[in-house]
């Protein structure tokens, strides 16, 4: 199951759980109402399946509304920061890994946090097109991929990898027109157990695709998650992550990015 693709964000207020958005919305059902799920499993199969579908549809609608409200809040926040930013600022682009870095992750270096938790690369390309950059950024850092590798979407199939590349290309069209330097960040590792929802094998595959795109577009490439990786299997070492994909300490990510920002 991929992250929700939303095309229009109505007015609304942000839910306090960014992590619920960035975890992929619907896959989060695995942690919601497990007792109800067990009771449904005890019903005769036809009735149980029908009620499961109704429950999933209702939860999907609820989470879709949360996603739209979050985006509706984030877009004007990001635009206001862009309007106020001085020339040469750092722009953080992408999903929750960008958003959760916060507004000032690099000390005194001016920064605009343009991250929107929960969006896939295609979703972020859509919303980035709605933003304007009155002044040119000195550096743009892009974090995408976590919400493109849900196991049910067959992320390592060639059409999915190609679609990811196309979406990243659309993002880069905008970022390269708005920033002096653009750096693509590798896809972060997953917490053990997250393979039920996301494909750990796609972490390396999508990171290599990002590296290749960066080389072809004249962008930089960085892996600020390198110290967290447990070998090359797509998983993180114990203790670095929680909720499947999120870092316990985003200050450590900012520190790992410091040489790239200074670069």
C-alpha positions in Angstrom: 0.0 0.0 0.0 1.5 3.3 -1.0 1.2 6.6 0.9 -1.9 8.5 0.1 -1.8 10.7 -3.0 -3.8 13.9 -2.4 -4.3 16.5 -5.0 -6.1 19.3 -3.2 -5.9 20.4 0.5 -8.9 22.1 1.9 -8.7 24.4 4.9 -8.2 22.6 8.1 -6.1 22.2 11.2 -3.0 20.0 11.6 -3.3 16.8 13.6 -0.6 16.5 16.3 0.7 13.2 15.0 3.1 13.9 12.2 4.4 10.4 12.7 1.1 8.9 11.8 1.2 10.7 8.5 4.8 9.9 7.7 4.2 6.2 8.5 2.0 5.8 5.5 -1.5 6.4 6.8 -3.3 3.2 5.9 -0.5 0.8 6.9 -0.8 2.3 10.4 -4.0 0.4 10.8 -1.9 -2.5 11.9 -1.5 -0.7 15.2 -5.1 0.7 15.4 -7.9 -1.4 16.9 -6.1 -4.7 17.1 -8.8 -6.0 19.4 -11.5 -5.2 16.9 -9.5 -6.9 14.2 -9.3 -10.1 16.3 -13.1 -10.0 16.9 -13.7 -9.6 13.1 -11.4 -12.5 12.4 -13.7 -14.7 14.6 -16.8 -14.0 12.4 -17.8 -16.2 9.5 -15.5 -15.4 6.6 -18.0 -13.6 4.2 -19.3 -11.4 7.0 -15.8 -10.9 8.5 -14.3 -9.8 5.1 -17.2 -7.4 4.5 -16.7 -5.7 7.9 -13.0 -5.6 7.4 -13.5 -3.7 4.1 -15.9 -1.3 5.7 -13.5 -0.7 8.6 -10.5 -0.1 6.3 -12.4 2.2 4.1 -13.7 4.3 7.0 -10.2 4.5 8.5 -8.7 5.4 5.1 -11.2 8.3 4.8 -10.3 9.5 8.3 -6.6 9.3 7.7 -7.0 11.0 4.3 -8.7 13.9 6.0 -5.9 14.1 8.5 -3.4 14.2 5.6 -5.3 16.9 3.8 -5.5 19.0 7.0 -1.8 18.6 7.6 -0.9 19.7 4.0 -3.3 22.6 4.3 -1.4 23.8 7.3 2.1 23.1 6.0 1.8 24.8 2.6 1.1 28.4 4.0 3.7 27.8 6.8 6.3 26.9 4.2 5.4 29.8 1.9 5.5 32.3 4.7 9.0 31.1 5.6 10.1 31.3 2.0 8.8 34.8 1.8 10.8 35.9 4.8 14.0 33.9 4.0 17.2 35.8 3.1 19.2 34.9 0.0 21.4 31.8 0.5 19.2 29.9 2.9 19.0 26.2 3.2 15.8 24.6 2.0 14.8 21.2 3.4 12.6 19.3 0.9 10.7 16.1 1.1 9.0 13.9 3.6 8.9 13.6 7.4 12.7 13.2 7.6 13.0 16.8 6.4 10.0 18.1 8.4 11.2 16.5 11.7 14.6 18.2 11.4 12.8 21.4 12.6 13.1 25.0 11.7 16.7 25.7 12.7 18.7 22.5 12.5 22.0 24.1 11.5 22.7 26.6 14.1 22.8 30.1 12.8 22.4 29.2 9.1 19.1 30.5 7.8 16.8 27.6 6.9 13.3 27.0 5.5 11.8 23.6 6.4 9.7 22.6 3.4 9.2 19.0 4.5 5.7 17.5 4.5 5.3 14.3 6.4 3.6 11.4 4.6 4.1 12.4 1.0 5.7 10.1 -1.6 8.0 11.6 -4.2 5.2 12.2 -6.6 3.1 13.8 -3.9 5.9 16.2 -2.9 6.5 17.1 -6.6 2.8 18.1 -6.8 2.9 20.4 -3.8 6.4 21.8 -4.4 5.0 23.2 -7.7 2.5 25.3 -5.6 5.4 27.1 -3.7 7.3 30.2 -4.9 10.8 31.1 -4.0 11.1 34.9 -3.9 14.9 34.6 -3.2 17.3 32.0 -4.2 18.4 29.3 -1.8 22.0 28.5 -1.3 21.4 24.8 -0.8 18.4 22.4 -1.1 18.5 19.0 0.7 16.0 16.4 -0.6 14.7 13.5 1.5 12.4 11.1 -0.4 11.9 7.4 -0.8 10.5 6.2 2.6 6.9 6.6 1.4 7.7 5.1 -2.1 8.7 1.6 -0.9 5.6 0.1 0.6 5.8 -3.6 0.1 2.3 -3.9 -1.4 3.2 -1.6 -4.3 6.0 -3.8 -5.6 8.6 -1.0 -5.3 11.4 -2.9 -6.9 9.5 -3.4 -10.1 10.8 -1.4 -13.0 7.7 0.7 -13.5 7.8 1.7 -9.9 11.5 2.6 -9.9 11.0 4.5 -13.2 8.0 6.4 -11.7 10.1 7.3 -8.7 12.9 8.6 -10.9 10.4 10.7 -12.9 8.9 12.2 -9.8 12.4 13.0 -8.4 13.2 14.6 -11.7 10.2 16.9 -11.4 11.3 17.9 -7.9 14.8 18.6 -9.2 13.5 20.8 -12.0 12.1 23.1 -9.4 14.9 22.9 -6.8 17.7 23.4 -9.3 15.8 26.5 -10.6 15.6 27.8 -7.1 18.9 26.8 -5.4 22.6 27.2 -6.1 23.3 23.7 -5.0 21.0 20.6 -4.6 22.0 17.5 -2.6 19.9 14.3 -2.7 20.0 12.2 0.5 20.0 8.4 0.5 16.8 6.6 1.7 17.1 5.9 5.4 17.1 2.4 6.8 14.1 0.7 8.4 13.5 -0.6 11.9 13.5 -4.4 12.0 9.9 -5.5 11.8 9.0 -2.7 9.3 9.4 -5.2 6.4 5.8 -6.2 7.0 4.9 -2.8 5.5 7.9 -1.5 3.6 10.4 -3.4 1.4 13.9 -3.3 3.0 15.5 -4.4 -0.3 14.1 -1.2 -1.9 16.1 1.0 0.5 19.4 0.3 -1.3 17.8 0.2 -4.8 16.1 3.6 -4.4 19.2 5.1 -2.8 21.3 4.0 -5.8 18.6 5.4 -8.1 19.0 8.7 -6.2 22.8 8.6 -6.6 22.5 8.0 -10.3 20.0 10.8 -10.7 22.2 13.1 -8.8 25.2 12.3 -11.0 23.2 12.8 -14.1 21.7 16.1 -13.0 24.9 17.7 -11.6 23.6 17.4 -8.0 25.4 16.2 -4.9 24.5 13.0 -3.1 24.9 12.3 0.6 24.1 9.4 3.0 23.6 11.1 6.4 22.1 7.8 7.7 25.3 5.7 7.1 26.2 5.3 10.7 22.7 3.9 11.4 22.8 1.2 8.8 23.1 -2.5 9.8 25.1 -3.8 6.8 23.4 -3.5 3.4 20.1 -5.1 4.0 18.0 -2.0 4.5 17.7 -2.2 8.2 19.0 0.1 11.0 21.1 -0.8 14.0 19.2 -1.2 17.2 18.2 1.9 19.1 18.3 4.4 16.2 14.7 4.3 15.1 11.2 4.1 16.5 7.8 3.8 14.8 9.4 1.8 12.0 11.0 4.7 10.1 11.6 7.7 12.3 14.8 8.7 14.0 14.9 8.9 17.8 17.2 11.8 17.5 17.0 14.2 14.6 19.7 16.4 16.1 22.1 13.5 15.1 20.9 13.7 11.5 21.5 17.5 11.5 25.0 16.9 12.8 25.6 14.3 10.1 24.5 16.8 7.5 26.7 19.6 8.8 29.7 18.9 6.5 27.3 18.9 3.5 25.7 22.2 4.6 29.1 23.7 5.1 30.4 22.3 1.8 
